[in-house]
Amino acid sequence: MNGKKFFILSVLVLGGFQTVNAQNDGLDMDLEITDEEKIIFFSSFSIVVIVIFLFLARDIILRKKTSYDKKDLGSKQNKTFEKYHSDWGDDYEEIGKRKNTKKNQEFREAAKNDSLPNYYDVLGISKEATQNEIKIKFRELAKKTHPDKTKVNSEEKMAELNKAYEVLSDKEQREAYDRYLKIN
């Protein structure tokens, strides 16, 4: 690596000396370049361009080929289409667009049908309850209604409690739920 640095530095210094000497020798002198100098300059320029290209493409050149690369598989055929039409980008929202997450759609549909349950009533808390109060009340109700403790069919009640806690314990879901909840 030091040899490369030394070579580049010496080329720059030598070029600088030649430029200074050319300017000092005579200002009225016409610049004459011989054919040999043109060949040397063009060859040097070509070598520099090739080295820059190889440097930029080094990862592609040096990458080891795998058995996947050697096979002609369907998953490799239309990469451009997959890049712009894959499901991986669906979770990103565009700036200025309404948040259309699955939870928001569920809340919106349930609010339209007047079937959105009041999770605050399910947990027995007020709408202004803090996260800690929600957690304490959920744990208290879960201990009372858990199917392993009560030995009765309380699975539906436990599922409802879990859903209420899931929505109200998450700040974003709670804000979305509060927008669609109609408290009479």
C-alpha positions in Angstrom: 0.0 0.0 0.0 2.9 2.4 0.7 4.3 1.8 -2.7 1.0 2.9 -4.3 0.9 6.0 -2.2 4.5 6.8 -3.1 3.9 6.3 -6.8 0.8 8.6 -6.8 2.6 11.2 -4.8 5.7 11.1 -7.1 3.5 11.5 -10.2 1.7 14.5 -8.7 5.0 16.1 -7.6 6.6 15.5 -11.0 3.6 16.9 -12.8 3.6 20.0 -10.6 7.3 20.6 -11.4 6.7 20.2 -15.1 3.8 22.7 -15.0 5.8 25.2 -13.1 8.8 24.9 -15.5 6.6 25.2 -18.6 5.1 28.4 -17.3 8.5 29.9 -16.3 10.5 29.1 -19.5 8.6 31.4 -21.8 5.2 32.8 -21.9 5.2 33.5 -25.6 6.2 29.9 -26.4 3.7 27.7 -28.2 2.9 24.4 -26.6 4.3 21.6 -28.6 3.5 18.0 -27.7 5.3 15.2 -29.6 3.6 12.0 -30.7 5.5 10.1 -28.0 4.2 12.4 -25.3 0.7 12.0 -26.7 1.0 8.2 -26.5 2.4 8.4 -23.0 -0.4 10.7 -21.8 -3.1 8.7 -23.5 -1.7 5.4 -22.1 -1.5 6.9 -18.6 -5.0 8.2 -18.8 -6.3 4.8 -20.0 -4.5 3.0 -17.2 -6.0 5.4 -14.6 -9.5 4.8 -16.0 -9.1 1.0 -15.9 -7.7 1.1 -12.3 -10.7 3.3 -11.2 -13.1 0.9 -12.9 -11.5 -2.2 -11.3 -11.5 -0.5 -7.9 -15.3 0.3 -8.2 -16.1 -3.1 -9.4 -13.9 -5.1 -7.0 -16.8 -6.5 -5.0 -18.5 -7.9 -8.1 -15.3 -9.3 -9.5 -14.1 -10.9 -6.2 -17.5 -12.2 -5.1 -17.5 -16.0 -4.9 -20.1 -17.7 -7.1 -22.5 -20.0 -5.2 -24.5 -22.9 -6.5 -27.6 -20.6 -6.5 -25.8 -18.3 -9.0 -25.0 -21.1 -11.4 -28.6 -22.4 -11.6 -31.3 -20.8 -13.8 -34.1 -20.4 -11.2 -37.4 -18.6 -11.6 -36.7 -16.3 -8.6 -33.7 -14.7 -10.5 -35.5 -14.0 -13.8 -37.4 -10.8 -13.1 -35.6 -9.0 -10.3 -36.7 -5.5 -11.5 -40.3 -6.4 -11.2 -39.8 -8.0 -7.8 -37.9 -5.0 -6.6 -40.7 -2.6 -7.2 -43.7 -4.9 -6.7 -42.7 -7.0 -3.7 -44.7 -7.1 -0.4 -41.8 -5.9 1.6 -42.5 -2.3 1.0 -46.1 -2.4 2.0 -45.4 -1.5 5.6 -44.0 1.9 4.6 -46.4 4.8 4.5 -46.1 7.7 2.1 -45.7 11.2 3.6 -49.0 13.0 3.8 -51.1 9.9 3.5 -53.6 8.6 6.1 -52.2 5.7 8.1 -53.9 2.7 6.6 -52.6 0.0 8.8 -54.5 -3.2 9.3 -55.5 -2.1 12.8 -56.8 1.2 11.6 -58.8 -0.6 8.9 -60.2 -3.0 11.5 -61.2 -0.1 13.8 -62.7 1.9 10.9 -64.8 -1.1 9.8 -65.9 -1.9 13.3 -66.8 1.7 13.9 -68.9 1.8 10.7 -70.8 -1.3 11.8 -71.1 -0.1 15.4 -69.4 -3.3 16.5 -66.3 -1.7 18.0 -66.1 -3.0 21.6 -65.3 -0.5 24.3 -62.0 -1.9 25.6 -62.0 0.5 28.5 -65.2 -1.1 29.8 -63.7 -4.6 29.2 -60.8 -3.8 31.5 -62.9 -1.6 33.8 -60.8 1.5 33.6 -61.3 5.1 32.6 -60.3 6.6 29.2 -57.6 8.6 30.9 -55.9 5.6 32.5 -52.1 5.5 32.4 -50.1 2.6 30.9 -49.3 1.3 34.4 -52.9 1.3 35.5 -53.8 -0.6 32.4 -51.2 -3.2 33.1 -52.2 -3.6 36.7 -55.9 -3.9 35.9 -55.2 -6.4 33.1 -53.1 -8.6 35.3 -55.7 -8.6 38.0 -58.5 -9.6 35.6 -56.3 -12.2 33.9 -55.6 -13.9 37.2 -59.4 -14.0 38.0 -60.5 -15.2 34.5 -57.7 -17.4 33.3 -59.0 -20.8 32.1 -56.4 -22.6 34.2 -57.6 -20.9 37.4 -61.3 -20.9 36.9 -61.8 -24.3 35.2 -64.8 -23.0 33.3 -65.1 -21.9 29.7 -63.6 -18.4 30.1 -61.5 -18.6 27.0 -63.6 -16.0 25.2 -63.4 -13.6 28.1 -59.7 -14.1 28.3 -59.3 -13.5 24.5 -61.3 -10.3 24.9 -59.1 -9.2 27.8 -56.0 -10.0 25.8 -57.3 -8.0 22.8 -58.2 -5.0 25.0 -54.8 -5.1 26.6 -53.0 -5.4 23.3 -54.8 -2.3 21.9 -54.7 -0.1 25.0 -51.1 -0.9 26.0 -49.7 0.2 22.6 -49.6 4.0 22.3 -50.2 4.1 18.5 -53.0 1.5 18.6 -54.6 3.3 21.5 -54.6 6.6 19.7 -56.1 5.0 16.6 -58.7 3.2 18.7 -59.6 6.4 20.5 -60.3 8.1 17.2 -62.8 5.6 16.1 -64.4 4.9 19.5 -67.8 6.5 20.1 -68.5 6.8 23.8 -72.1 7.7 24.3 
